[in-house]
Every structure is written in C-alpha cells, then in structure tokens.
Amino acid sequence: MERFGVSRTVLREALRTLTSKGLIESRPKVGTRVRAKDAWNLLDADVLE
C-alpha cells in the first residue's frame, strides 16, 4: 500500500480480482500466494494483456 500509495480498500479489491481470475489464492492463517502458472487461465483477456 505504501509503495503504490493506494488505500486498503483498493488493495482488497485488487486481490479479490486476482483471486477470481485464479492467479492467486488466499487462505486464513496461510496467507496469499501466487498459484502455479499452469493453473492460470491463459486465455483470460486480462492475463493475455
């Protein structure tokens, strides 16, 4: 948040978007992790960009 100068709300929304696209997974007591590249939907328009 400090690095990019964004609010907590913006960060949460970005993480929600990445989770919905299957790029990251977030679990309580484990944290947020980037999923393996082979689990990504590479045909998603945002991923292609």
PDB file of N, CA, C, O and CB in Angstrom:
ATOM      1  N   MET A   1       0.819  -1.173   0.000  1.00  0.00           N
ATOM      2  CA  MET A   1       0.000   0.000   0.000  1.00  0.00           C
ATOM      3  C   MET A   1       0.872   1.249   0.000  1.00  0.00           C
ATOM      4  O   MET A   1       0.599   2.205  -0.725  1.00  0.00           O
ATOM      5  CB  MET A   1      -0.937  -0.009   1.192  1.00  0.00           C
ATOM      6  N   GLU A   2       1.904   1.236   0.802  1.00  0.00           N
ATOM      7  CA  GLU A   2       2.797   2.393   0.861  1.00  0.00           C
ATOM      8  C   GLU A   2       3.544   2.585  -0.449  1.00  0.00           C
ATOM      9  O   GLU A   2       3.693   3.706  -0.936  1.00  0.00           O
ATOM     10  CB  GLU A   2       3.791   2.240   2.007  1.00  0.00           C
ATOM     11  N   ARG A   3       4.007   1.487  -1.009  1.00  0.00           N
ATOM     12  CA  ARG A   3       4.807   1.569  -2.236  1.00  0.00           C
ATOM     13  C   ARG A   3       4.040   2.225  -3.384  1.00  0.00           C
ATOM     14  O   ARG A   3       4.590   3.036  -4.129  1.00  0.00           O
ATOM     15  CB  ARG A   3       5.262   0.177  -2.654  1.00  0.00           C
ATOM     16  N   PHE A   4       2.759   1.861  -3.516  1.00  0.00           N
ATOM     17  CA  PHE A   4       1.971   2.369  -4.636  1.00  0.00           C
ATOM     18  C   PHE A   4       1.026   3.495  -4.237  1.00  0.00           C
ATOM     19  O   PHE A   4       0.348   4.069  -5.089  1.00  0.00           O
ATOM     20  CB  PHE A   4       1.183   1.250  -5.250  1.00  0.00           C
ATOM     21  N   GLY A   5       0.978   3.810  -2.955  1.00  0.00           N
ATOM     22  CA  GLY A   5       0.134   4.904  -2.496  1.00  0.00           C
ATOM     23  C   GLY A   5      -1.350   4.649  -2.678  1.00  0.00           C
ATOM     24  O   GLY A   5      -2.092   5.545  -3.082  1.00  0.00           O
ATOM     25  N   VAL A   6      -1.790   3.429  -2.381  1.00  0.00           N
ATOM     26  CA  VAL A   6      -3.207   3.095  -2.511  1.00  0.00           C
ATOM     27  C   VAL A   6      -3.794   2.774  -1.138  1.00  0.00           C
ATOM     28  O   VAL A   6      -3.069   2.505  -0.180  1.00  0.00           O
ATOM     29  CB  VAL A   6      -3.404   1.900  -3.478  1.00  0.00           C
ATOM     30  N   SER A   7      -5.105   2.809  -1.068  1.00  0.00           N
ATOM     31  CA  SER A   7      -5.790   2.529   0.189  1.00  0.00           C
ATOM     32  C   SER A   7      -5.971   1.023   0.381  1.00  0.00           C
ATOM     33  O   SER A   7      -5.784   0.234  -0.545  1.00  0.00           O
ATOM     34  CB  SER A   7      -7.152   3.240   0.228  1.00  0.00           C
ATOM     35  N   ARG A   8      -6.335   0.651   1.586  1.00  0.00           N
ATOM     36  CA  ARG A   8      -6.615  -0.752   1.889  1.00  0.00           C
ATOM     37  C   ARG A   8      -7.755  -1.285   1.036  1.00  0.00           C
ATOM     38  O   ARG A   8      -7.728  -2.432   0.590  1.00  0.00           O
ATOM     39  CB  ARG A   8      -6.949  -0.920   3.367  1.00  0.00           C
ATOM     40  N   THR A   9      -8.749  -0.447   0.817  1.00  0.00           N
ATOM     41  CA  THR A   9      -9.901  -0.850   0.005  1.00  0.00           C
ATOM     42  C   THR A   9      -9.474  -1.202  -1.412  1.00  0.00           C
ATOM     43  O   THR A   9      -9.930  -2.201  -1.969  1.00  0.00           O
ATOM     44  CB  THR A   9     -10.953   0.265  -0.027  1.00  0.00           C
ATOM     45  N   VAL A  10      -8.610  -0.398  -1.991  1.00  0.00           N
ATOM     46  CA  VAL A  10      -8.119  -0.649  -3.355  1.00  0.00           C
ATOM     47  C   VAL A  10      -7.321  -1.952  -3.383  1.00  0.00           C
ATOM     48  O   VAL A  10      -7.468  -2.751  -4.309  1.00  0.00           O
ATOM     49  CB  VAL A  10      -7.240   0.540  -3.858  1.00  0.00           C
ATOM     50  N   LEU A  11      -6.489  -2.166  -2.387  1.00  0.00           N
ATOM     51  CA  LEU A  11      -5.698  -3.395  -2.315  1.00  0.00           C
ATOM     52  C   LEU A  11      -6.593  -4.619  -2.204  1.00  0.00           C
ATOM     53  O   LEU A  11      -6.376  -5.613  -2.897  1.00  0.00           O
ATOM     54  CB  LEU A  11      -4.738  -3.343  -1.129  1.00  0.00           C
ATOM     55  N   ARG A  12      -7.595  -4.554  -1.340  1.00  0.00           N
ATOM     56  CA  ARG A  12      -8.525  -5.684  -1.184  1.00  0.00           C
ATOM     57  C   ARG A  12      -9.247  -6.001  -2.486  1.00  0.00           C
ATOM     58  O   ARG A  12      -9.393  -7.167  -2.852  1.00  0.00           O
ATOM     59  CB  ARG A  12      -9.550  -5.383  -0.088  1.00  0.00           C
ATOM     60  N   GLU A  13      -9.695  -4.968  -3.181  1.00  0.00           N
ATOM     61  CA  GLU A  13     -10.393  -5.172  -4.446  1.00  0.00           C
ATOM     62  C   GLU A  13      -9.473  -5.792  -5.494  1.00  0.00           C
ATOM     63  O   GLU A  13      -9.900  -6.663  -6.252  1.00  0.00           O
ATOM     64  CB  GLU A  13     -10.953  -3.848  -4.959  1.00  0.00           C
ATOM     65  N   ALA A  14      -8.228  -5.358  -5.543  1.00  0.00           N
ATOM     66  CA  ALA A  14      -7.267  -5.931  -6.491  1.00  0.00           C
ATOM     67  C   ALA A  14      -7.022  -7.401  -6.171  1.00  0.00           C
ATOM     68  O   ALA A  14      -6.973  -8.232  -7.078  1.00  0.00           O
ATOM     69  CB  ALA A  14      -5.936  -5.148  -6.460  1.00  0.00           C
ATOM     70  N   LEU A  15      -6.867  -7.725  -4.893  1.00  0.00           N
ATOM     71  CA  LEU A  15      -6.659  -9.126  -4.505  1.00  0.00           C
ATOM     72  C   LEU A  15      -7.889  -9.968  -4.826  1.00  0.00           C
ATOM     73  O   LEU A  15      -7.761 -11.118  -5.246  1.00  0.00           O
ATOM     74  CB  LEU A  15      -6.327  -9.229  -3.005  1.00  0.00           C
ATOM     75  N   ARG A  16      -9.079  -9.402  -4.632  1.00  0.00           N
ATOM     76  CA  ARG A  16     -10.312 -10.121  -4.971  1.00  0.00           C
ATOM     77  C   ARG A  16     -10.371 -10.421  -6.471  1.00  0.00           C
ATOM     78  O   ARG A  16     -10.771 -11.512  -6.879  1.00  0.00           O
ATOM     79  CB  ARG A  16     -11.550  -9.300  -4.545  1.00  0.00           C
ATOM     80  N   THR A  17      -9.971  -9.452  -7.276  1.00  0.00           N
ATOM     81  CA  THR A  17      -9.970  -9.641  -8.728  1.00  0.00           C
ATOM     82  C   THR A  17      -8.980 -10.723  -9.137  1.00  0.00           C
ATOM     83  O   THR A  17      -9.312 -11.592  -9.942  1.00  0.00           O
ATOM     84  CB  THR A  17      -9.634  -8.326  -9.439  1.00  0.00           C
ATOM     85  N   LEU A  18      -7.768 -10.679  -8.591  1.00  0.00           N
ATOM     86  CA  LEU A  18      -6.761 -11.698  -8.910  1.00  0.00           C
ATOM     87  C   LEU A  18      -7.200 -13.080  -8.458  1.00  0.00           C
ATOM     88  O   LEU A  18      -6.923 -14.072  -9.133  1.00  0.00           O
ATOM     89  CB  LEU A  18      -5.426 -11.346  -8.264  1.00  0.00           C
ATOM     90  N   THR A  19      -7.884 -13.156  -7.321  1.00  0.00           N
ATOM     91  CA  THR A  19      -8.392 -14.436  -6.830  1.00  0.00           C
ATOM     92  C   THR A  19      -9.477 -14.969  -7.760  1.00  0.00           C
ATOM     93  O   THR A  19      -9.492 -16.157  -8.079  1.00  0.00           O
ATOM     94  CB  THR A  19      -8.939 -14.290  -5.396  1.00  0.00           C
ATOM     95  N   SER A  20     -10.381 -14.101  -8.193  1.00  0.00           N
ATOM     96  CA  SER A  20     -11.470 -14.542  -9.077  1.00  0.00           C
ATOM     97  C   SER A  20     -10.943 -15.026 -10.423  1.00  0.00           C
ATOM     98  O   SER A  20     -11.566 -15.874 -11.062  1.00  0.00           O
ATOM     99  CB  SER A  20     -12.470 -13.405  -9.294  1.00  0.00           C
ATOM    100  N   LYS A  21      -9.811 -14.501 -10.855  1.00  0.00           N
ATOM    101  CA  LYS A  21      -9.202 -14.934 -12.113  1.00  0.00           C
ATOM    102  C   LYS A  21      -8.318 -16.161 -11.927  1.00  0.00           C
ATOM    103  O   LYS A  21      -7.790 -16.701 -12.899  1.00  0.00           O
ATOM    104  CB  LYS A  21      -8.387 -13.803 -12.716  1.00  0.00           C
ATOM    105  N   GLY A  22      -8.154 -16.605 -10.675  1.00  0.00           N
ATOM    106  CA  GLY A  22      -7.380 -17.811 -10.409  1.00  0.00           C
ATOM    107  C   GLY A  22      -5.877 -17.615 -10.395  1.00  0.00           C
ATOM    108  O   GLY A  22      -5.129 -18.590 -10.468  1.00  0.00           O
ATOM    109  N   LEU A  23      -5.416 -16.370 -10.302  1.00  0.00           N
ATOM    110  CA  LEU A  23      -3.976 -16.113 -10.319  1.00  0.00           C
ATOM    111  C   LEU A  23      -3.349 -16.236  -8.932  1.00  0.00           C
ATOM    112  O   LEU A  23      -2.168 -16.559  -8.807  1.00  0.00           O
ATOM    113  CB  LEU A  23      -3.703 -14.731 -10.881  1.00  0.00           C
ATOM    114  N   ILE A  24      -4.138 -15.980  -7.899  1.00  0.00           N
ATOM    115  CA  ILE A  24      -3.637 -16.107  -6.527  1.00  0.00           C
ATOM    116  C   ILE A  24      -4.662 -16.864  -5.706  1.00  0.00           C
ATOM    117  O   ILE A  24      -5.819 -16.998  -6.102  1.00  0.00           O
ATOM    118  CB  ILE A  24      -3.343 -14.710  -5.894  1.00  0.00           C
ATOM    119  N   GLU A  25      -4.224 -17.357  -4.559  1.00  0.00           N
ATOM    120  CA  GLU A  25      -5.143 -17.971  -3.608  1.00  0.00           C
ATOM    121  C   GLU A  25      -4.840 -17.392  -2.235  1.00  0.00           C
ATOM    122  O   GLU A  25      -3.685 -17.186  -1.862  1.00  0.00           O
ATOM    123  CB  GLU A  25      -5.016 -19.537  -3.607  1.00  0.00           C
ATOM    124  N   SER A  26      -5.893 -17.141  -1.510  1.00  0.00           N
ATOM    125  CA  SER A  26      -5.754 -16.526  -0.205  1.00  0.00           C
ATOM    126  C   SER A  26      -6.484 -17.391   0.811  1.00  0.00           C
ATOM    127  O   SER A  26      -7.659 -17.716   0.639  1.00  0.00           O
ATOM    128  CB  SER A  26      -6.301 -15.072  -0.205  1.00  0.00           C
ATOM    129  N   ARG A  27      -5.771 -17.761   1.874  1.00  0.00           N
ATOM    130  CA  ARG A  27      -6.369 -18.591   2.924  1.00  0.00           C
ATOM    131  C   ARG A  27      -6.033 -18.017   4.294  1.00  0.00           C
ATOM    132  O   ARG A  27      -4.938 -17.501   4.520  1.00  0.00           O
ATOM    133  CB  ARG A  27      -5.876 -20.055   2.817  1.00  0.00           C
ATOM    134  N   PRO A  28      -6.994 -18.119   5.198  1.00  0.00           N
ATOM    135  CA  PRO A  28      -6.714 -17.673   6.568  1.00  0.00           C
ATOM    136  C   PRO A  28      -5.582 -18.494   7.185  1.00  0.00           C
ATOM    137  O   PRO A  28      -5.491 -19.700   6.959  1.00  0.00           O
ATOM    138  CB  PRO A  28      -7.983 -17.778   7.441  1.00  0.00           C
ATOM    139  N   LYS A  29      -4.745 -17.858   7.942  1.00  0.00           N
ATOM    140  CA  LYS A  29      -3.620 -18.461   8.662  1.00  0.00           C
ATOM    141  C   LYS A  29      -2.506 -18.968   7.753  1.00  0.00           C
ATOM    142  O   LYS A  29      -1.478 -19.432   8.244  1.00  0.00           O
ATOM    143  CB  LYS A  29      -4.116 -19.593   9.504  1.00  0.00           C
ATOM    144  N   VAL A  30      -2.691 -18.888   6.436  1.00  0.00           N
ATOM    145  CA  VAL A  30      -1.661 -19.301   5.482  1.00  0.00           C
ATOM    146  C   VAL A  30      -1.125 -18.085   4.747  1.00  0.00           C
ATOM    147  O   VAL A  30       0.083 -17.937   4.564  1.00  0.00           O
ATOM    148  CB  VAL A  30      -2.219 -20.337   4.478  1.00  0.00           C
ATOM    149  N   GLY A  31      -2.039 -17.212   4.326  1.00  0.00           N
ATOM    150  CA  GLY A  31      -1.650 -16.016   3.613  1.00  0.00           C
ATOM    151  C   GLY A  31      -2.073 -16.061   2.157  1.00  0.00           C
ATOM    152  O   GLY A  31      -2.884 -16.895   1.755  1.00  0.00           O
ATOM    153  N   THR A  32      -1.521 -15.163   1.384  1.00  0.00           N
ATOM    154  CA  THR A  32      -1.834 -15.051  -0.036  1.00  0.00           C
ATOM    155  C   THR A  32      -0.633 -15.516  -0.842  1.00  0.00           C
ATOM    156  O   THR A  32       0.497 -15.087  -0.610  1.00  0.00           O
ATOM    157  CB  THR A  32      -2.225 -13.595  -0.414  1.00  0.00           C
ATOM    158  N   ARG A  33      -0.898 -16.391  -1.784  1.00  0.00           N
ATOM    159  CA  ARG A  33       0.179 -16.944  -2.611  1.00  0.00           C
ATOM    160  C   ARG A  33      -0.207 -16.923  -4.079  1.00  0.00           C
ATOM    161  O   ARG A  33      -1.379 -17.059  -4.429  1.00  0.00           O
ATOM    162  CB  ARG A  33       0.515 -18.377  -2.175  1.00  0.00           C
ATOM    163  N   VAL A  34       0.783 -16.753  -4.923  1.00  0.00           N
ATOM    164  CA  VAL A  34       0.571 -16.827  -6.370  1.00  0.00           C
ATOM    165  C   VAL A  34       0.462 -18.300  -6.741  1.00  0.00           C
ATOM    166  O   VAL A  34       1.292 -19.118  -6.344  1.00  0.00           O
ATOM    167  CB  VAL A  34       1.737 -16.119  -7.169  1.00  0.00           C
ATOM    168  N   ARG A  35      -0.575 -18.624  -7.508  1.00  0.00           N
ATOM    169  CA  ARG A  35      -0.764 -20.015  -7.938  1.00  0.00           C
ATOM    170  C   ARG A  35       0.243 -20.357  -9.032  1.00  0.00           C
ATOM    171  O   ARG A  35       0.794 -19.472  -9.686  1.00  0.00           O
ATOM    172  CB  ARG A  35      -2.216 -20.247  -8.444  1.00  0.00           C
ATOM    173  N   ALA A  36       0.470 -21.633  -9.215  1.00  0.00           N
ATOM    174  CA  ALA A  36       1.381 -22.106 -10.260  1.00  0.00           C
ATOM    175  C   ALA A  36       0.868 -21.646 -11.626  1.00  0.00           C
ATOM    176  O   ALA A  36      -0.338 -21.610 -11.869  1.00  0.00           O
ATOM    177  CB  ALA A  36       1.519 -23.660 -10.218  1.00  0.00           C
ATOM    178  N   LYS A  37       1.785 -21.302 -12.493  1.00  0.00           N
ATOM    179  CA  LYS A  37       1.406 -20.763 -13.804  1.00  0.00           C
ATOM    180  C   LYS A  37       0.544 -21.739 -14.607  1.00  0.00           C
ATOM    181  O   LYS A  37      -0.298 -21.308 -15.395  1.00  0.00           O
ATOM    182  CB  LYS A  37       2.654 -20.410 -14.599  1.00  0.00           C
ATOM    183  N   ASP A  38       0.740 -23.019 -14.424  1.00  0.00           N
ATOM    184  CA  ASP A  38      -0.073 -23.997 -15.166  1.00  0.00           C
ATOM    185  C   ASP A  38      -1.526 -24.033 -14.679  1.00  0.00           C
ATOM    186  O   ASP A  38      -2.374 -24.633 -15.339  1.00  0.00           O
ATOM    187  CB  ASP A  38       0.544 -25.392 -15.039  1.00  0.00           C
ATOM    188  N   ALA A  39      -1.825 -23.406 -13.547  1.00  0.00           N
ATOM    189  CA  ALA A  39      -3.194 -23.335 -13.032  1.00  0.00           C
ATOM    190  C   ALA A  39      -3.919 -22.075 -13.521  1.00  0.00           C
ATOM    191  O   ALA A  39      -5.123 -21.933 -13.305  1.00  0.00           O
ATOM    192  CB  ALA A  39      -3.181 -23.367 -11.500  1.00  0.00           C
ATOM    193  N   TRP A  40      -3.200 -21.169 -14.173  1.00  0.00           N
ATOM    194  CA  TRP A  40      -3.805 -19.931 -14.652  1.00  0.00           C
ATOM    195  C   TRP A  40      -4.633 -20.184 -15.903  1.00  0.00           C
ATOM    196  O   TRP A  40      -4.354 -21.113 -16.662  1.00  0.00           O
ATOM    197  CB  TRP A  40      -2.727 -18.882 -14.934  1.00  0.00           C
ATOM    198  N   ASN A  41      -5.641 -19.366 -16.117  1.00  0.00           N
ATOM    199  CA  ASN A  41      -6.402 -19.395 -17.355  1.00  0.00           C
ATOM    200  C   ASN A  41      -5.704 -18.439 -18.320  1.00  0.00           C
ATOM    201  O   ASN A  41      -5.963 -17.235 -18.305  1.00  0.00           O
ATOM    202  CB  ASN A  41      -7.918 -18.998 -17.125  1.00  0.00           C
ATOM    203  N   LEU A  42      -4.843 -18.966 -19.134  1.00  0.00           N
ATOM    204  CA  LEU A  42      -4.017 -18.147 -20.014  1.00  0.00           C
ATOM    205  C   LEU A  42      -4.811 -17.489 -21.156  1.00  0.00           C
ATOM    206  O   LEU A  42      -4.290 -16.617 -21.851  1.00  0.00           O
ATOM    207  CB  LEU A  42      -2.912 -18.995 -20.593  1.00  0.00           C
ATOM    208  N   LEU A  43      -6.052 -17.904 -21.341  1.00  0.00           N
ATOM    209  CA  LEU A  43      -6.880 -17.300 -22.386  1.00  0.00           C
ATOM    210  C   LEU A  43      -7.744 -16.154 -21.864  1.00  0.00           C
ATOM    211  O   LEU A  43      -8.493 -15.545 -22.627  1.00  0.00           O
ATOM    212  CB  LEU A  43      -7.765 -18.355 -23.014  1.00  0.00           C
ATOM    213  N   ASP A  44      -7.644 -15.860 -20.574  1.00  0.00           N
ATOM    214  CA  ASP A  44      -8.370 -14.735 -19.996  1.00  0.00           C
ATOM    215  C   ASP A  44      -7.827 -13.436 -20.610  1.00  0.00           C
ATOM    216  O   ASP A  44      -6.615 -13.276 -20.756  1.00  0.00           O
ATOM    217  CB  ASP A  44      -8.236 -14.722 -18.431  1.00  0.00           C
ATOM    218  N   ALA A  45      -8.709 -12.532 -20.962  1.00  0.00           N
ATOM    219  CA  ALA A  45      -8.292 -11.293 -21.635  1.00  0.00           C
ATOM    220  C   ALA A  45      -7.300 -10.489 -20.809  1.00  0.00           C
ATOM    221  O   ALA A  45      -6.336  -9.952 -21.355  1.00  0.00           O
ATOM    222  CB  ALA A  45      -9.503 -10.433 -21.945  1.00  0.00           C
ATOM    223  N   ASP A  46      -7.519 -10.398 -19.506  1.00  0.00           N
ATOM    224  CA  ASP A  46      -6.602  -9.629 -18.654  1.00  0.00           C
ATOM    225  C   ASP A  46      -5.240 -10.305 -18.536  1.00  0.00           C
ATOM    226  O   ASP A  46      -4.214  -9.629 -18.457  1.00  0.00           O
ATOM    227  CB  ASP A  46      -7.206  -9.439 -17.263  1.00  0.00           C
ATOM    228  N   VAL A  47      -5.227 -11.611 -18.524  1.00  0.00           N
ATOM    229  CA  VAL A  47      -3.944 -12.343 -18.440  1.00  0.00           C
ATOM    230  C   VAL A  47      -3.180 -12.188 -19.740  1.00  0.00           C
ATOM    231  O   VAL A  47      -1.953 -12.080 -19.730  1.00  0.00           O
ATOM    232  CB  VAL A  47      -4.176 -13.851 -18.132  1.00  0.00           C
ATOM    233  N   LEU A  48      -3.880 -12.175 -20.846  1.00  0.00           N
ATOM    234  CA  LEU A  48      -3.228 -12.000 -22.148  1.00  0.00           C
ATOM    235  C   LEU A  48      -2.562 -10.643 -22.281  1.00  0.00           C
ATOM    236  O   LEU A  48      -1.537 -10.511 -22.950  1.00  0.00           O
ATOM    237  CB  LEU A  48      -4.233 -12.180 -23.264  1.00  0.00           C
ATOM    238  N   GLU A  49      -3.141  -9.638 -21.645  1.00  0.00           N
ATOM    239  CA  GLU A  49      -2.555  -8.293 -21.721  1.00  0.00           C
ATOM    240  C   GLU A  49      -1.257  -8.299 -20.982  1.00  0.00           C
ATOM    241  O   GLU A  49      -0.583  -7.272 -20.911  1.00  0.00           O
ATOM    242  CB  GLU A  49      -3.503  -7.216 -21.146  1.00  0.00           C
TER     243      GLU A  49
END
